[in-house]
Amino acid sequence: MKGTLLVFYLGDELFGIDITKVKEINRNVEFNPVPEAPKYIAGLFNMRGQIVTLFNLSEILQHGNSLNNQQTSCIILKTNPNNRHYVGLLIDKAKDVITIEDNWCELPPANLGNMEGKYLKEVVKFEDELIMIIDSEQILLNK
């Protein structure tokens, strides 16, 4: 995948998402939990009059509960023109926007036994770090 990524933290690990899928980033969001909702739904967030469903990305990836509600940020994903419902992914914090080359990418290891492997597209070697690229479409299709 050659392109531009939004890189962010979940706990101490780096993840990335294709920047073309991102509408905006909101920091220090306040959201309302939804009673009896599945664990992967963190709650609802009012974004300038639009209701956004927030997904707990740590829960979806079975990555542990790394989110700290005091410092939580979210990535609002773009929607298609026929869908007015916005969706957000809770993250710990955004790091950077980077441009990557095809030769930096590898398929995720086959031995990932948890849900994390199901939602990863690629792993990127960037400088001295590994960035796991999530497949936002796969996450939304399965939730």
matplotlib code that plots the C-alpha trace (Angstrom):
import matplotlib.pyplot as plt

x = [0.0, 1.6, -0.1, -0.6, -1.4, -2.7, -0.6, -2.0, -1.5, -3.5, -1.6, 2.1, 1.6, 1.4, -1.5, -2.3, -5.3, -5.5, -5.8, -8.4, -10.8, -10.5, -12.9, -11.3, -9.7, -11.3, -9.3, -10.6, -14.1, -16.9, -19.3, -22.4, -22.3, -25.2, -26.9, -26.7, -24.8, -22.1, -18.7, -17.2, -19.6, -18.1, -21.0, -22.5, -20.8, -22.4, -20.3, -21.7, -25.3, -24.5, -24.7, -21.5, -21.4, -18.0, -16.4, -13.9, -11.0, -9.1, -12.1, -12.6, -8.9, -9.0, -6.0, -6.8, -8.6, -5.9, -8.3, -8.2, -11.4, -9.6, -7.4, -9.4, -9.4, -11.4, -11.0, -14.2, -14.4, -15.8, -19.1, -20.5, -22.8, -26.0, -25.1, -25.6, -24.5, -21.0, -18.8, -15.7, -12.9, -11.7, -7.9, -5.4, -3.8, -2.9, 0.8, 1.5, 0.6, 3.2, 3.7, 4.7, 6.1, 5.1, 8.4, 7.9, 4.8, 4.4, 1.3, 0.5, 2.0, -0.2, 0.2, -1.9, -4.5, -6.8, -9.2, -6.4, -5.2, -8.6, -8.7, -5.1, -4.2, -0.5, 2.4, 4.7, 8.3, 8.8, 12.2, 12.7, 9.0, 6.3, 2.9, -0.1, -2.4, -6.1, -8.8, -11.6, -14.0, -13.5, -14.2, -17.4, -18.6, -18.3, -19.8]
y = [0.0, 3.2, 6.2, 8.4, 7.2, 8.7, 7.1, 6.8, 5.0, 2.3, 1.9, 1.8, 0.4, 2.2, 1.7, 3.4, 4.1, 5.3, 9.1, 9.0, 7.2, 9.9, 12.9, 14.5, 13.9, 15.0, 15.3, 14.9, 13.9, 13.6, 10.8, 9.2, 5.5, 3.5, 1.3, -2.5, -1.8, -4.3, -3.7, -2.6, 0.4, 3.1, 5.5, 8.4, 11.7, 15.0, 16.5, 19.8, 18.5, 15.2, 12.0, 9.9, 6.2, 5.7, 2.3, 1.2, 0.1, -1.5, -3.7, -4.7, -5.6, -7.3, -5.1, -4.6, -1.6, 1.0, 3.9, 6.6, 8.5, 11.7, 11.8, 9.9, 11.1, 9.8, 9.4, 10.3, 8.2, 9.5, 8.1, 7.5, 10.2, 8.1, 7.5, 10.4, 8.4, 9.1, 6.6, 7.2, 5.0, 5.8, 5.9, 7.0, 9.7, 10.7, 10.7, 11.8, 11.7, 9.9, 8.9, 5.3, 3.3, -0.2, -1.8, -0.8, -3.0, -6.6, -8.8, -9.3, -12.4, -15.5, -16.4, -13.6, -15.6, -12.9, -10.6, -8.1, -10.2, -10.2, -6.4, -5.7, -5.1, -4.7, -4.0, -1.1, -0.8, 2.9, 4.1, 2.1, 1.3, -1.1, 0.3, -2.0, -0.8, -1.4, -2.1, 0.3, -1.2, -4.7, -3.4, -1.6, -4.6, -6.9, -4.7]
z = [0.0, -1.1, 0.4, 3.4, 6.9, 10.0, 12.8, 16.3, 19.6, 21.3, 24.6, 23.7, 20.2, 16.9, 14.5, 11.2, 9.0, 5.4, 5.6, 2.8, 5.1, 7.8, 8.0, 11.1, 14.5, 17.7, 21.0, 24.5, 23.4, 25.9, 24.9, 26.5, 27.1, 25.6, 28.2, 27.3, 24.1, 23.1, 24.7, 21.4, 21.3, 23.6, 23.2, 21.3, 20.6, 19.5, 16.7, 15.7, 15.9, 14.2, 16.4, 16.0, 17.1, 18.8, 18.5, 21.1, 18.8, 21.7, 22.4, 18.8, 18.4, 21.8, 22.6, 26.2, 27.7, 27.0, 26.7, 29.3, 29.2, 30.4, 27.4, 24.8, 21.1, 18.2, 14.5, 12.6, 9.5, 6.2, 5.1, 1.7, 0.3, 0.9, 4.6, 7.0, 10.0, 11.3, 12.9, 15.1, 16.4, 19.9, 20.2, 22.9, 20.9, 17.3, 16.5, 13.0, 9.3, 7.2, 3.6, 3.0, 0.1, -1.1, -0.1, 3.6, 3.8, 4.7, 5.3, 9.0, 10.6, 10.1, 13.8, 15.1, 16.9, 18.2, 16.5, 15.9, 12.9, 11.3, 11.1, 10.1, 6.4, 6.6, 8.9, 8.0, 8.9, 9.4, 10.7, 13.9, 14.5, 13.3, 12.5, 12.2, 9.5, 10.3, 7.8, 8.8, 6.3, 7.7, 11.2, 10.2, 8.1, 11.0, 13.7]

ax = plt.figure().add_subplot(projection="3d")
ax.plot(x, y, z, "-o")
ax.set_aspect("equal")
plt.show()
